[in-house]
Amino acid sequence: MRSARSRAVLAVLALCLVAVVMRPAITAVGPLIDPIAADTGIPLAVLGSLSTIVLVTWAIVSPFAHGLGRRLGLGGAVLAALVLLVVGTVLRSQPGPSLWLWLGTACIGVALAIGNVLLPAVVKRDFPRRVPLMMGVYSAILGGAGALASGLAVPLAVAGDDGSGPDWRLALLVTGGAVLPFAVGAWVLNTRLARANDPAGGRAPVAAPSRLGIWQDPIGWLVAAYMGLQSTSFYVLVTWLAPISLSTGRDATVSGFDVMVYQLCSVIGALAVAALLRGRGARITPVALPLLGLAGILGIMLLPGAIGFWVLPLGFFAGASLGTALTLMAQRARDHGTSSALSGMSQSVGYAFAAIGPALFGALHAATESWTAPLAILLVTMTGQGVVGIFAARDRFVLEPR
């Protein structure tokens, strides 16, 4: 009994530590764009593509992560992703040519894509009776660690200033790599225990789905659409919330605070997922959550001066929507192998949307010189999420005859 409890504690600890390292490597970059530009001479417009590179990498690599998980087992594939994340984090912080910055970012993008896809399948395997709870915890840690890294990046860079300017390389190395050794160590131990209790080492069964099979499944497309629509809203708001806030007359500090509150409320939303998806909530929550987002966007459009309040429902909506989307990837699959395939498809679609959404939002704002039309697009996106949620919430499974 004690041995089983110890394995469960280690599985939770390993999942949480891996979740901690899944976002800081990218969220810390935004606040450091100015010192990176000043040090490297790379134009700000070009550096702005760093986040786009990561999202595009996620969209491209995600469908192939399931195959890697089948070959190496879930534990081995996630460990490979963590090792690649270590390599990318160290490469990006190397002094010398700016080529290291781009190569490191590419490695980080590939590593995180693999982790994004396979960790929901790990939850399905290790916590089959606690999927909503553990997905909520996982999503909350993603948001919380990402927000913390954003806040610490500039102070760390300033602390490392030796007279030549803020040390952005040190800041990226610390925020992205400080917890990595602990995450790798915990994951190695957890994988060894999992293999001792499962000779297949977490590999999917022989009858596991092919990549093509999942892409032809209508329920798979519903989950992918839900992921894509919520991702679009989240990344648009993360990118443009501060400029919208500035346009209402708030100063830069307060606008940054609005973004921080948005991210903190997303953590609360993610933690609430387990309660929201309990019982009948499993059918209602995917449909009802977008109502919070719609209320927040309509509030900004009608009462922009109160944007400091409207970020509260928007943040809760964002965190709970991500947690719900990740939970659907596990709940709409019969086993962790199928969940891995569904996760790869859904996240590929989701991050393709996310890579395009902020750019289109900004282009529409530039063309109209107003926030009304871009915000109206978000209203359509959130409404679409609610409609898709009606069908995605039904208790059905991918790759089964209907």
SULFENLIN-V549495 format. One line per field, one symbol per residue. ss: DSSP state (H for helix, E for strand, - for the rest). psi: psi as a letter, one per 20 degrees, with the letter a starting at -180 (. if undefined). burial: I if it has 9 or more other C-alpha atoms within 8 Angstrom, else O. A space follows every 50 residues. Layout:
BEGIN
ss->???
psi->???
burial->???
END
This chain:
BEGIN
ss->-HHHHHHHHHHHHHHHHHHH---HHHHHHHH-HHHHHHHH---HHHH-HH HHHHHHHHHHHHHHHHHHHHHHHHHHHHHHHHHHHHHHHHHH------HH HHHHHHHHHHHHHHHHHHHHHHHHHH----HHHHHHHHHHHHHHHHHHHH HHHHHHHHH--------HHHHHHHHHH--HHHHHHHHHHHHHHHHHH--- ----------HHHHH--HHHHHHHHHHHHHHHHHHHHHHHHHHHHHH--- -HHHHHHHHHHHHHHHHHHHH-HHHH----HHHHHHHHHHHHHHHHHHHH HH-HHHHHHHHHHHHHHHHHHHHHHHHHHHH----HHHHHHHHHHHHHHH HHHHHHHHHHHHHHHHHH---HHHHHHHHHHHHHHHHHHHHH-------- --
psi->ghggggggghgggggghhhhjihhhhhiggijgghgghghjpqhhghiig hhggghgghghghihghghhgiqgghghghhgghhgggggghjpqbqihh gggghgggggghggggghhhhgghghlhikggghhggghggggghggghg higghgghhjojijrpnhggghgghhihighhggghhgghhghghhinhi kjqqrhjqqrhhghijphhghgggggggghgggghghhhigghgghiijq rhghghhghggghhhhgggghiggghjpcihhhgghhhgihgggggghgh hhmhikhhghighgggggghgghgghghhghjqhrhghhgghgggghggg igghhhghghghhhghhikqiggghhhhggghghggghhghhiqmrqqkq p.
burial->OOOOOOIOOIIOIIIIIIIIIIIIIIIIIOIIIOIIIOOOOIOIOOIIOI OIIIIIIIIOIIIIIIOIIIOIIIIIIIIIIIIIIIIIIIIIIIOOOOOI IIIIIIIIIIIIIIIIIIIIIIIIIOIOOOIIIIIIIIIIIIIIIIIIII IIIIOIIIOIIOOOIIIIIIIIIOIIIOIIOOIIOIIIIIIOIIIOOOOO IIIIOOOOIOIOIIIOIOIIIIIIIIIIIIIIIIIIOIOIIIOIIIOOOI OOOOIIOIIIIIIIIIIIIIIIIIOIIOOOIIIIIIIIIIIIIIIIIIII IOOIOIIOOIIIIIIIIIIIIIIIIIIIIIIIIIOIIIIIIIIIIIIIII IIIIIOIIOOIIOIIOOOOOIOIIIOOIIOIIIIIIIIIIOIIOOOIIOO OO
END
